[in-house]
Every structure is written in C-alpha cells, then in structure tokens.
C-alpha cells in the first residue's frame, strides 16, 4: 500500500512539473530586452533612452513593446502626458511612429506601447537596438525626483498576454542641476552651459574633457568639478594653443571650482576687465601660454 501511495505521489509531481514547464514563456531562454537612461536628467532638456532586444530559438507572430513611466509620486488623474514628457525622436527620426498617442494614465503611471496595436512579427534570430529621445516638456508640472521606466516585450497571441522579456531603469529629474559625464544627459561642459539657465549648477564628473575651442560661459552658472582633487577634472586642448582660451567668461556671477585647465592661451579670459560676482577657486592652471586669468 505504501509503495502504491508513493507511486501516485511521484506521478502527481511529474504532472505538476510538466504543467509548470508548459506555463513558462518559451522565450525565457532566448529573448532579452535592455534599457539604459541617464542617471540624472535636467528638467527642460531632452535625453536619450536606449533599448536593445534580442531573440533566438522561437519566432513570434504578434509582439509589442509596452512602456510604463512612473514618477516620484502618482501622476494626478487627467494630467496630460504632454505636460510631463513627450518623445521627440525614435531611432533618430522625428517620425515617432505614433508612440506619443498611446500613453494613458493607469493607476498614477503613464502606460503606453510602441509598435502596432495588434503586434508585429518577432523573427528568429532578432537583434535590434532602438533609441528614444525624451523631452521633459513642462518645467512647472513635471515633478522633480526619481522616475522609473519599464519596457516589456509582450507576446499578444496567448490569453492573457505573456511577457517575454522586461527591463527597468531609473533617472533623477532635477530642476537646477546639470550633470556632465559619459553616459549622462550631457557629455560636454558646453552642452550643459547651453541648456542651463542663470543660477543653475553644472556638476562635472572626473575625467578629461578635450576641447577644440574655448568653452563659452554666457550666463551666471556654477561649474563645479572636484574641489578636493581638481586635477581629476581636466579641460584641455590636445596641443598647446597661443590663441585660444580654455574658458571664455562672458557674464557676471559665474563660479568655476575644482577644475584643471591645460594648454590654453589663458585659462580664464573675462570679456570685461571688471566682472561682477565671478569666482575662480580650487582650480589648477597648467601650461597656459599667457597665464591663468585675463
């Protein structure tokens, strides 16, 4: 009798195991989706989200990318998506393929999709990168704080839909601090200055920033590098210049701190002989032809 009970239990375990295996999505071993966004985003400026999807082993007839954007708190009911964010380019083209129109508010999140409503074929093999240029478009209503973005590759054929692969990344939205570094929203100091408004802080990460012309500072911003080890943030020409300055200071109330400048005519050249409210501190001037400051 005990032997028979054991046999029955073993058979039940086999049946349950087989059922669970059948319930798992077939792409568990062959489909991946990645998502990368900058860690820090300055509210008025565009940034790029990158995603790559791969597939091997199984072809699918109807898949779609579902996208969820969650804010630092639930988005208020009836908030227009265009007052928070919009997608201005897909894969470098201003033809956004209708993605903006798909986002709706669901439980305080914006939920949308990319691709035909009824899906598209996913071939075997499949390997495709995609980029989405995102604009946080209303500086009053887009709340500062941490955002999560989730991309799901969904098989629409079964009932209910099956998620084949998913990826999530996050960014911190700031109203007055711009970050410069590889992989950030801004990769050059000049781009950050151009996007900033007076009073903003530009935070420059450790690294070497090679320039081909002077960095023009035409608004009262704070540019801060590494104040304890300024040599770690180097702004340099690739070869010594006797005619080009490193920083061209064209406004009042500019602060530059914690940066090393190399190979310019002057490290900092002021447009007026009596600038108001400008401060250069904890900076290193190296091999500048005429000197540190003019």
NUGUNU-276610 format. One line per 5 residues: number of its first residue (from 1); for each residue z, y, x of N, C-alpha, C, O. Coordinates in steps of 0.001 Angstrom, whole numbers, plus 500000, padded with zeros to 6 digits. Atoms other than C-alpha are relative to their C-alpha. Layout:
BEGIN
NUM) Z:Y:X:Z:Y:X:Z:Y:X:Z:Y:X ~ ... .
END
This chain:
BEGIN
1) 500000:498803:500824:500000:500000:500000:500000:501257:500866:499224:502178:500611 ~ 499965:498847:499115:500906:502464:502785:498665:500213:500662:498214:501349:500807 ~ 501294:499900:499327:497618:501662:504536:498973:500621:499072:498138:501417:499504 ~ 500968:499469:500957:495684:502440:501338:500220:501496:499801:499257:502260:499728 ~ 499706:498572:500173:497501:505800:500876:499492:500805:501186:498899:501870:501018 .
6) 500479:499327:498793:496754:506754:504484:498491:500146:499984:497953:501187:500359 ~ 501462:499965:500062:493097:505871:503964:499516:501065:499026:498562:501791:499307 ~ 500388:499008:500997:492901:508014:500831:500218:501416:500540:499359:502282:500379 ~ 499725:498686:499438:494560:510979:502582:498988:500375:501067:498540:501520:501126 ~ 500986:499747:498947:492201:510652:505542:498659:500393:499398:497972:501287:499890 .
11) 501265:499691:500668:489238:510654:503182:500030:501407:499410:499044:502141:499483 ~ 499882:498661:500561:490560:513780:501430:499876:501073:501078:499227:502098:500869 ~ 500099:499066:498886:490968:515544:504787:498559:500167:500429:498121:501285:500700 ~ 501409:499915:499616:487367:514696:505667:499200:500827:499001:498371:501653:499381 ~ 500728:499269:501032:486104:516015:502335:500303:501493:500072:499395:502322:500013 .
16) 499617:498599:499914:488093:519252:502624:499412:500666:501239:498937:501799:501167 ~ 500547:499444:498764:486988:519779:506231:498520:500263:499866:498029:501305:500299 ~ 501439:499840:500182:483345:519254:505311:499709:501170:499064:498765:501930:499285 ~ 500204:498898:500941:483683:521670:502365:500213:501350:500680:499453:502291:500452 ~ 499750:498754:499283:485180:524359:504596:498872:500326:500960:498469:501483:501083 .
21) 501112:499779:499091:482424:523883:507151:498786:500524:499259:498090:501410:499757 ~ 501150:499558:500782:479795:524313:504440:500191:501435:499510:499213:502158:499318 ~ 499742:498664:500519:481529:527511:503223:499861:501076:501063:499675:502244:500723 ~ 500116:499024:498931:481360:529202:506642:498575:500522:500092:497634:499748:499918 ~ 501372:499484:499852:478374:531531:507150:499303:499329:501170:499883:499137:502239 .
26) 500735:500731:498970:475685:529777:509122:499799:500816:501253:499564:500263:502327 ~ 500263:499134:498846:475313:532807:511399:501217:500201:500884:501168:500970:501844 ~ 498792:499787:499218:478842:532528:512745:499761:499799:501484:500415:500433:502312 ~ 500262:500280:498586:477398:531161:515989:498786:500746:500540:498510:500679:501738 ~ 501259:499464:499509:474184:533162:516151:499688:501431:499634:498623:501923:500005 .
31) 500285:498645:500419:474469:536652:514649:501118:500929:500458:502296:500638:500249 ~ 499002:499028:499550:476213:539678:516187:499535:501407:499652:498337:501680:499579 ~ 500265:498584:500197:476438:543378:515431:501012:500792:500811:502206:500494:500785 ~ 499107:499129:499235:477867:546054:517730:499912:501411:499450:498944:501769:498779 ~ 499990:498603:500411:478805:549658:517059:500737:500813:501051:501828:500436:501480 .
36) 499372:499121:499020:479572:552477:519511:499861:501443:499542:498757:501909:499261 ~ 500003:498566:500275:480558:556062:518704:500857:500676:501073:501692:500013:501688 ~ 499140:499323:499027:482092:558716:520990:501463:499928:499576:501764:499856:498384 ~ 498572:500015:500322:485888:558648:521213:500429:501289:499311:501278:501278:498420 ~ 499600:498685:500504:486121:562359:520442:498779:500770:499535:497757:500812:500219 .
41) 501116:499276:500600:483901:564457:518215:500463:501405:499626:501519:501591:499020 ~ 499741:498607:500367:483802:568244:517851:499354:500259:498651:498178:499955:498455 ~ 500382:500015:501407:483528:569042:514176:498615:500568:499682:497870:499912:498955 ~ 501293:499472:500444:480460:571313:513909:498767:499339:500629:497649:499605:500186 ~ 501152:500460:499218:478244:569346:516331:499599:498569:499664:500415:497766:499213 .
46) 500514:501344:500226:476059:566273:515997:500515:499032:501076:500854:499439:502187 ~ 499723:501042:499021:476898:562973:517692:499184:498768:499631:498662:498666:498520 ~ 500846:501176:500185:475131:559632:518080:500855:498748:499893:501718:498497:500734 ~ 499417:501334:500146:476321:556267:516787:498920:498983:500328:497792:499095:499846 ~ 500971:501014:499576:474610:553235:518365:500442:498635:499521:501627:498303:499557 .
51) 499709:501347:500486:474380:549733:516950:498893:499062:500441:497718:499431:500442 ~ 500987:501025:499632:472661:546562:518132:500312:498716:499240:501454:498258:499212 ~ 499845:501254:500739:472103:543457:516024:499128:498927:500631:497958:499163:500932 ~ 500746:501143:499478:471059:540063:517374:500166:498821:499054:501157:498719:498331 ~ 499936:501201:500837:470310:536803:515611:499255:498868:500687:498187:499076:501263 .
56) 500679:501192:499486:469450:533291:516749:500506:498781:499244:501691:498673:498927 ~ 499624:501264:500624:469424:529904:515089:499626:499882:498542:499328:498781:498078 ~ 500290:500045:501429:468765:530844:511456:499261:501264:499593:499640:502360:500004 ~ 500699:498852:500564:466293:533120:509695:500538:500259:498595:500901:499326:497880 ~ 499487:499626:501319:467393:535035:506579:498944:500828:499282:498207:501588:499912 .
61) 501061:499337:500756:465205:536377:503790:500419:501366:499464:499572:502241:499284 ~ 499544:498745:500606:467374:539197:502389:501338:500430:500590:502398:500005:500130 ~ 498766:499467:499427:469883:541007:504574:499966:501529:499908:498921:502138:499676 ~ 499880:498547:500070:471153:544584:504602:501192:500414:500849:502123:499633:501048 ~ 498863:499458:499270:473450:546779:506684:500844:500849:499051:500379:501868:498539 .
66) 499054:499186:500759:476466:548022:504750:500824:500843:500972:501225:500355:502028 ~ 499304:499063:499123:478238:551053:506250:501141:500651:499230:500947:501147:498120 ~ 498835:499367:500612:481734:552333:505461:500568:501046:500954:500766:500769:502137 ~ 499384:498919:499226:483180:555661:506678:501343:500320:499362:501412:500733:498205 ~ 498648:499712:500477:486945:556073:506337:500557:501185:500769:500467:501226:501996 .
71) 499467:498809:499367:488610:559410:507034:501467:499858:500360:502058:498795:500174 ~ 498579:500038:499649:492094:560318:508267:500895:499836:498776:502043:499406:498887 ~ 499347:500276:501272:493105:560224:504603:498886:499740:498994:497714:499980:499284 ~ 501022:500316:500989:491329:559166:501441:499213:501257:499634:499796:502313:499385 ~ 500816:498878:500433:488398:561423:500612:500261:500254:498511:500284:499306:497726 .
76) 499729:499705:501413:489127:563230:497308:498844:499568:499110:497683:499612:499515 ~ 501029:500405:500958:487275:561973:494240:498986:501125:499801:499334:502305:499761 ~ 501125:499086:500249:483890:563611:493672:499668:500898:501182:498892:501841:501027 ~ 500388:499236:498817:483739:565007:497229:498548:499694:500351:498213:498528:500556 ~ 501382:500303:499605:480032:565398:498052:499954:499505:501444:500606:500068:502323 .
81) 500124:500508:498640:479093:563346:501087:499507:501095:500937:499938:501168:502088 ~ 500588:498969:499148:477109:566325:502391:501014:501044:500435:500732:501816:501351 ~ 498972:499072:499546:480321:568348:502655:500861:499380:501093:501694:500068:501683 ~ 499250:500687:498952:481747:565756:505077:499081:499635:501168:499349:500010:502309 ~ 500909:500405:498930:478847:564262:507034:498615:499772:499416:498453:499546:498217 .
86) 501356:500371:500372:475123:563727:506948:499346:499355:501209:499754:499597:502345 ~ 500736:500650:498918:472740:561629:509003:498678:500734:500150:497874:500788:499219 ~ 501162:499136:499794:470043:563791:510541:498831:499268:500661:497686:499701:500532 ~ 501070:500769:499368:468073:561193:512538:500363:498520:499989:501534:498151:500077 ~ 499850:501448:499819:467573:557437:512601:498993:499572:501053:497791:499790:500903 .
91) 500864:500428:498885:466201:555972:515833:499154:501146:500536:497987:500966:500885 ~ 500675:498849:499435:465295:559464:516993:499026:500701:499084:498393:501675:499491 ~ 500946:499406:500942:463238:560287:513903:500755:500735:498908:501806:500278:498459 ~ 499388:499268:501103:464071:562899:511277:499766:499318:498658:500335:499735:497650 ~ 500129:500849:501188:462884:560332:508719:501215:499076:499971:501258:498069:500677 .
96) 498748:500764:500030:466330:558994:507842:499942:498787:499077:500960:498134:498847 ~ 500247:501235:500753:464856:556245:505644:500927:499859:498789:501289:498751:498393 ~ 499237:500032:501245:466920:557210:502614:501466:499681:500135:502157:499566:499122 ~ 498621:500458:499831:470277:556283:504144:501003:500988:499398:502027:500564:498862 ~ 499048:499026:500532:471960:559558:503087:500265:499797:498519:501390:499974:498052 .
101) 499884:500109:501457:471309:558876:499415:500777:498773:499547:501086:498648:498362 ~ 499346:501243:500409:473058:555506:499461:501523:500093:500007:502190:499209:499471 ~ 498546:499929:499866:476601:556723:500198:500658:500480:498701:500246:501478:498109 ~ 499205:499633:501169:479087:556836:497303:501475:499838:500351:501821:499108:501280 ~ 498561:500125:499792:482859:557226:497124:500524:498729:499330:500306:498494:498141 .
106) 499379:501216:500522:484694:553934:496724:501415:499923:500561:501604:499672:501751 ~ 498613:500109:499573:488479:553964:496861:500370:500939:501129:501175:500584:501990 ~ 499667:499029:498971:488604:557075:499030:499181:499897:501264:499379:500686:502188 ~ 500903:500151:498859:485956:555859:501507:498573:500287:499549:498243:500135:498373 ~ 501425:499919:500278:482265:556639:501716:499360:498674:500379:499468:498224:501519 .
111) 500621:501308:499792:480337:553387:501339:498507:500136:499718:498106:500610:498655 ~ 501444:499919:500168:476588:553185:501848:499321:498815:500640:499979:497878:501091 ~ 500741:501079:499352:473851:550964:503176:498735:500557:500613:498246:501622:500237 ~ 501256:499663:499337:470814:551099:505412:499069:498814:499859:499449:497676:500137 ~ 500967:501058:500265:467702:549125:504574:499674:499980:498515:500350:500645:497730 .
116) 500343:500081:501424:466019:548281:501266:501184:499496:499185:501985:498696:499669 ~ 498882:500398:500856:468425:547853:498350:500064:498488:499815:501148:497916:499706 ~ 500020:501451:500199:467305:544245:497932:499844:499232:501309:499601:498026:501293 ~ 499961:500670:498709:467328:543500:501669:498658:499897:500690:497617:500235:500126 ~ 501203:500199:499196:464831:542715:504418:500147:498687:500764:501265:498200:500932 .
121) 499904:501269:499265:463967:539551:506384:500627:500200:501380:500303:501159:502082 ~ 499416:500015:498658:466062:538841:509483:499431:498782:500715:499766:497645:500382 ~ 500716:501088:499340:463926:536774:511828:500891:499257:500982:501987:499706:501318 ~ 499349:500783:498948:464991:534140:514300:498967:499797:501116:497992:499078:500896 ~ 498887:499136:499596:465239:535402:517009:499797:501433:499547:498714:501818:499106 .
126) 500013:498584:500366:466108:539047:516310:500907:500738:500968:502025:500294:501231 ~ 499195:499215:499058:467351:541697:518757:499519:501438:499903:498466:501780:500441 ~ 500469:498635:500244:467170:545352:517727:501142:501002:500118:502166:500866:499449 ~ 499039:498896:499945:469092:548474:518762:499620:501077:498992:498445:501247:498667 ~ 500227:498894:500929:469483:551379:516335:500937:501144:500351:502059:500918:500803 .
131) 499159:498831:499782:470796:554926:516693:499993:500870:498748:498977:500997:498066 ~ 499844:499127:501155:472096:557261:514002:500646:501300:500480:501763:501286:500998 ~ 499445:498707:499635:472600:560970:514677:500749:500554:498792:500173:500754:497723 ~ 499112:499625:501098:475527:562141:512564:500449:501445:500173:500809:501863:501273 ~ 499542:498609:499997:476410:565729:511662:501217:500113:499093:501128:499870:497890 .
136) 498842:499647:500821:479930:566568:510522:499728:501416:499515:499856:502370:500282 ~ 500813:498839:500355:478469:569287:508408:500729:501133:499302:500123:502185:499099 ~ 499301:498884:500625:481129:571394:506713:501330:500184:500711:502242:499373:500552 ~ 498821:499830:499150:483748:572815:509060:501248:500294:499185:502354:500247:499724 ~ 498824:499725:500831:486027:573683:506148:500538:498722:499368:501750:498505:499353 .
141) 499524:501152:500768:486164:570412:504230:500056:498704:500799:500748:497773:500385 ~ 499921:501237:499205:485603:567782:506946:501365:499970:500686:501600:500751:501607 ~ 498636:499965:499444:489233:566907:507762:500036:499518:501444:499350:498563:501809 ~ 499826:500452:498622:490255:566649:511407:500882:498757:499997:501645:498525:499059 ~ 499215:501224:499900:491807:563385:512571:499135:498819:500364:498010:498990:500835 .
146) 500673:501233:499590:490787:559765:513129:499140:499431:498871:499564:499340:497718 ~ 500946:500607:500932:487765:558211:511442:499658:498598:500477:499556:498354:501679 ~ 500491:501342:499715:486755:554545:511262:498620:499836:499369:498397:500225:498222 ~ 501335:500309:500508:483121:553492:510886:499786:498496:500142:499974:497936:501222 ~ 500212:501449:499995:482305:549893:509951:498575:499688:499574:498084:500221:498578 .
151) 501341:500468:500334:478876:548245:509951:500082:498499:499743:500612:497748:500561 ~ 500034:501422:500346:478393:544893:508202:498560:499573:499774:497816:500230:499046 ~ 501291:500626:500315:475273:542738:508287:500259:498967:498915:500997:498004:499126 ~ 499668:500795:501179:475250:541113:504854:498782:499208:499540:497682:499751:499438 ~ 501024:500845:500610:473208:538196:503508:500115:500157:498488:501129:499777:497903 .
156) 499965:499704:501426:472319:539210:499926:499589:498815:499128:499717:498880:497905 ~ 500539:501108:500793:470883:535845:498863:501070:499226:499246:500909:498994:498048 ~ 498989:500768:500730:474053:533892:498031:500796:500892:499049:500737:502119:499128 ~ 499085:499301:500896:476506:534845:495289:501407:499476:500223:501655:498297:499972 ~ 500159:498588:499640:478687:536558:496332:499334:500157:501361:499064:499169:502044 .
161) 500608:499741:498705:477145:538231:499382:500863:499419:501126:502083:499319:501000 ~ 499304:500548:498834:478053:536725:502768:499846:500972:501167:498733:501374:501505 ~ 500024:499140:498812:478986:538929:505730:499677:499133:501207:500440:498232:501553 ~ 500426:500779:498842:477113:537555:508732:500617:500509:501291:500935:499725:502185 ~ 499424:499403:498789:478476:539978:511334:500550:501363:499643:500057:502018:498725 .
166) 499387:498701:500278:480661:543068:511422:500464:500654:501296:500805:499968:502260 ~ 499526:499247:498833:481610:545805:513902:500625:501303:499510:500147:501910:498552 ~ 499305:498763:500361:484004:548767:513719:500284:500806:501264:500658:500248:502296 ~ 499599:499115:498917:484510:551764:515975:500603:501257:499379:500427:501520:498190 ~ 499263:498851:500510:486563:554941:515664:499720:501234:500839:499362:501142:502013 .
171) 500066:498753:499245:486388:558590:516626:501057:500958:499464:501483:500864:498313 ~ 499054:498965:500377:488801:561505:516575:499247:501303:499833:498573:501755:500759 ~ 500721:498767:500308:487434:564649:514931:500899:501197:500275:502016:501281:499765 ~ 499225:498827:499601:488601:567954:516425:499307:501266:499540:498079:501340:499505 ~ 500567:498723:500413:488146:571499:515196:499802:500963:501157:499028:501912:501042 .
176) 500030:498985:498948:488615:573246:518538:500024:499455:501420:500166:500231:502365 ~ 500037:500579:498657:488469:570815:521481:498741:499165:500155:498451:498295:499333 ~ 501221:500723:499703:485232:569537:523013:500235:499199:501267:500846:499693:502214 ~ 499775:500899:498871:485206:566594:525429:498686:499731:500720:497663:499453:500096 ~ 501184:500220:499169:482758:566195:528306:500249:498788:500881:501200:498769:501663 .
181) 499897:501217:499189:482264:562761:529875:498861:499080:499626:498227:499258:498586 ~ 500970:501034:500352:479893:559822:529996:500483:499265:498755:501643:498860:498688 ~ 499639:500709:501214:479867:558205:526560:500656:500864:498946:500942:500389:497847 ~ 499422:499103:500988:481347:561248:524836:498887:500732:499243:497701:500536:499510 ~ 500952:499217:500768:479686:563596:522378:499211:500946:500906:498029:501192:500668 .
186) 500649:499104:499049:478904:565970:525277:500063:499380:501387:501128:498963:501841 ~ 500051:500567:498649:477777:564724:528684:499815:501063:501062:499902:500754:502251 ~ 500080:498894:499037:477257:568145:530320:500907:501126:499540:501134:501311:498344 ~ 499146:498859:500312:479533:571162:530511:499208:501059:499234:499729:501677:498305 ~ 500811:498982:500669:476675:573447:529465:499800:499675:498528:499889:500566:497683 .
191) 500174:500376:501408:476033:571489:526265:501260:500292:499196:501184:500757:498059 ~ 498746:499739:500702:479709:571767:525353:500203:501502:499789:500627:501926:498714 ~ 499870:498548:500143:479742:575519:526019:499073:500511:498903:499471:501337:498081 ~ 500981:499550:500996:476617:575994:523917:500469:499687:498579:500196:500451:497654 ~ 499548:500392:501332:478241:574169:520989:501306:500671:499596:501608:500768:498407 .
196) 498660:499469:500259:481658:575832:521291:499950:501381:499370:498925:502062:499387 ~ 499801:498629:500439:482941:578974:519667:501157:500596:500794:501963:499867:501373 ~ 498969:499324:499208:485207:581560:521277:501385:499484:499620:501705:499327:498442 ~ 498656:500516:500212:488746:580269:521701:500113:498498:500111:501223:497971:500183 ~ 499970:501462:499880:487757:576590:521949:500381:499569:501410:500258:500331:502370 .
201) 499694:500619:498707:488908:574301:524751:498963:498937:500310:498627:498117:499455 ~ 500962:501007:499535:486405:572249:526746:500708:499161:501046:501055:499650:502121 ~ 499258:500921:499153:488066:569222:528315:499005:499157:500801:498266:498354:500231 ~ 500986:500665:499138:486071:567898:531297:500676:498846:500735:501635:499054:501479 ~ 499410:501191:499385:486836:564340:532437:499665:499932:501485:498727:500583:501947 .
206) 500283:500222:498583:486993:563256:536087:498572:499510:500182:498073:498706:499395 ~ 501359:500431:499699:483558:562826:537613:499267:501076:500764:499798:502159:501007 ~ 500857:499043:499304:480727:564544:539456:498903:500453:499050:498176:499628:498497 ~ 500970:499407:500911:478539:566887:537406:498986:500777:500834:499247:501900:501265 ~ 501039:499387:499176:475324:567660:539284:499189:500964:499150:498704:500599:498078 .
211) 500706:498969:500756:473660:570887:538157:498731:500418:500744:498626:500266:501961 ~ 501234:499480:499403:470204:572351:538742:499913:501515:499852:499015:502147:500410 ~ 499911:498554:500169:471125:575886:537684:501411:500352:499594:502192:499476:499224 ~ 498639:499584:500296:474234:577943:537047:500405:499625:498575:499597:499691:497648 ~ 499428:500209:501328:476472:576966:534137:500319:501369:499419:501113:502119:499988 .
216) 499817:498692:500616:476361:579970:531816:501146:499954:498997:501096:499215:498014 ~ 498862:499927:500915:479685:580800:530161:499913:501350:499287:500297:502383:499835 ~ 500289:498761:500720:478796:583360:527495:500926:500213:498815:500607:500979:497905 ~ 499005:499799:501045:481872:583097:525269:501381:499705:500578:501506:498993:501575 ~ 498658:500158:499471:485615:583189:525751:500590:498636:499699:501268:498462:498686 .
221) 499510:501359:500186:486443:579493:526137:500927:499622:501156:500973:500296:502185 ~ 499153:500565:498953:488944:577467:528146:499319:498729:500501:499123:497784:499737 ~ 500628:501175:499386:487281:575000:530529:501032:499379:500923:501402:499975:501935 ~ 498930:500610:499226:489847:572583:531887:499586:498631:500511:499108:497781:499759 ~ 500295:501281:499376:489335:569741:534333:501284:499264:500314:502065:498961:499412 .
226) 498808:500716:499555:492035:568001:536351:500873:500991:500774:500642:501224:501960 ~ 499223:498927:499386:494676:570642:537080:500902:499503:501126:501306:500291:501981 ~ 499177:500530:498915:496722:568320:539305:499159:499558:501193:499611:499633:502335 ~ 500907:500420:498920:493738:566992:541311:498613:500553:499709:497734:499800:499290 ~ 501279:499391:500379:490849:569449:540850:498796:499406:500708:497681:499476:500192 .
231) 501135:500600:499296:488718:567663:543450:499385:498847:499216:498261:498436:499505 ~ 500514:501124:500789:488308:564860:540889:498928:500425:498997:498211:499584:498456 ~ 501019:499494:500931:486110:567100:538710:499101:500940:500790:499438:502106:500992 ~ 500866:499246:499085:483203:568287:540861:498745:500477:499280:498005:499686:498695 ~ 501248:499398:500470:480476:570687:539725:499212:500389:501235:499660:501218:502028 .
236) 500678:499849:498712:477831:570631:542416:498488:500032:499858:497912:499401:498972 ~ 501443:500133:499789:474254:571277:543378:499781:498830:500951:500638:498526:501780 ~ 500277:501153:499134:472609:568302:545071:499800:500427:501452:499968:499622:502369 ~ 500141:499439:498649:471905:570571:548083:500487:501437:499965:500451:502062:498905 ~ 499491:498632:499983:473359:573925:549191:498961:501000:499488:497771:500884:499781 .
241) 500883:498961:500514:471914:576955:547389:500500:501364:500459:501697:501649:500413 ~ 499639:498634:499595:471847:580516:548694:499697:501009:498904:499953:502201:499073 ~ 500406:499073:501062:470593:581988:545408:500612:499677:498643:500624:500540:497765 ~ 499512:500423:501307:472199:580040:542545:501515:499839:500021:502062:499173:500899 ~ 498556:500134:500121:475831:580357:541476:500338:498708:499259:499488:498128:498583 .
246) 499566:501185:500758:477842:577441:540111:500312:500369:498553:499835:499715:497626 ~ 499673:499515:501339:479287:579349:537130:499573:501460:499880:499917:502289:500722 ~ 500421:498640:500305:477690:582472:535651:500861:500484:498835:500647:500081:497692 ~ 498983:499602:500973:480546:584224:533806:499541:501262:499282:499513:502341:499874 ~ 500615:498890:500731:479112:586465:531076:500834:500493:498825:500326:501213:497966 .
251) 499166:499578:501130:482057:587002:528725:501413:500292:500487:501776:499976:501620 ~ 498587:499791:499732:485658:588102:528615:500816:498807:499488:500309:497963:498750 ~ 499053:501011:500498:488688:585848:528010:499559:498575:500313:499721:497679:499485 ~ 500392:501339:499538:487301:582871:529968:501089:499475:500929:501586:500195:501795 ~ 499092:500683:499081:489656:580406:531622:499301:498768:500555:498753:497962:499803 .
256) 500502:501213:499352:488480:577820:534159:501124:499485:500892:501674:500225:501707 ~ 498896:500557:499223:491038:575477:535663:499737:498532:500321:499155:497792:499528 ~ 500056:501405:499625:491174:572204:537569:498615:499475:500307:498318:498317:500015 ~ 501379:500403:499712:487539:572116:538756:499659:500359:501444:500090:501394:501953 ~ 500519:499743:498664:485910:571878:542185:498524:500379:499886:497748:499687:499228 .
261) 501410:499588:500018:482640:573780:542702:499454:499918:501421:500128:500281:502384 ~ 500560:500332:498691:480294:572879:545542:498553:500483:500086:497790:500342:499130 ~ 501396:499757:499621:477078:574172:547151:499327:501167:499304:498108:501306:499406 ~ 500634:498845:500623:476516:577342:545125:499963:501208:500910:500498:501189:502018 ~ 499920:498716:499288:475911:580897:546256:501430:500524:499863:502137:500667:500860 .
266) 498595:499757:500305:479172:581948:544584:500493:498852:499115:499723:498268:498352 ~ 499438:500970:500937:481490:579524:542874:500011:500553:498599:499610:499874:497654 ~ 499932:499329:501293:482038:582005:540032:499465:501413:500169:500010:502189:500954 ~ 500602:498677:499926:479850:585084:539557:500172:500685:498643:499646:500212:497635 ~ 499740:499288:501247:481018:587594:536930:498925:501053:499762:498502:501746:500687 .
271) 501053:499056:500356:478452:589700:535080:500477:501436:500125:499671:502330:500383 ~ 499441:498662:499842:480785:592713:535184:501021:499977:501128:501600:498936:501438 ~ 499069:499919:498876:482948:593922:538039:501457:500026:499545:502370:499847:500351 ~ 498633:499929:500518:485982:594243:535761:500127:499162:498729:500328:499711:497646 ~ 499876:500850:501189:486115:591221:533423:501416:500054:499435:502390:500190:500175 .
276) 498711:499906:500679:488914:591259:530859:500477:498607:499589:499732:497841:498977 ~ 499385:501232:500477:491240:588320:530311:499452:498728:500604:499629:497660:500018 ~ 500564:501198:499374:489470:585913:532688:500960:499459:501066:501578:500223:501809 ~ 499093:500650:499058:491447:583405:534754:499306:498833:500674:498711:497987:500006 ~ 500456:501156:499230:490372:581036:537526:501236:499450:500710:501834:500135:501540 .
281) 498782:500550:499401:493205:578707:538510:499826:498526:500321:499038:497822:499688 ~ 500020:501402:499572:493761:575380:540254:498580:499494:500234:498268:498346:499918 ~ 501377:500392:499694:490109:575333:541344:499814:499928:501521:500529:500578:502285 ~ 500338:500147:498588:488622:574318:544683:498569:500488:500185:497674:500066:499452 ~ 501333:499495:499696:485628:576199:546146:499586:499416:501342:500273:499621:502342 .
286) 500397:500700:498783:483710:574195:548741:498531:500296:500309:497658:500079:499469 ~ 501346:499813:499478:480632:575174:550781:499149:500934:499137:497939:500739:499021 ~ 500773:499000:500723:479633:578118:548594:499570:501097:500982:500397:501622:501728 ~ 500626:499194:498947:477311:580358:550628:500629:501391:500128:500934:501831:501237 ~ 499460:498652:499949:478674:583791:549678:501518:500013:499812:502174:500991:500173 .
291) 498557:500028:500188:482191:582720:548750:500407:499500:498636:499601:498948:497886 ~ 499435:500598:501201:484452:581829:545872:499623:500767:498740:499070:500190:497804 ~ 500146:499218:501232:484222:584671:543350:499321:501331:500318:499613:501975:501326 ~ 500643:498700:499874:481996:587690:542915:500219:500789:498700:499758:501924:498582 .
END
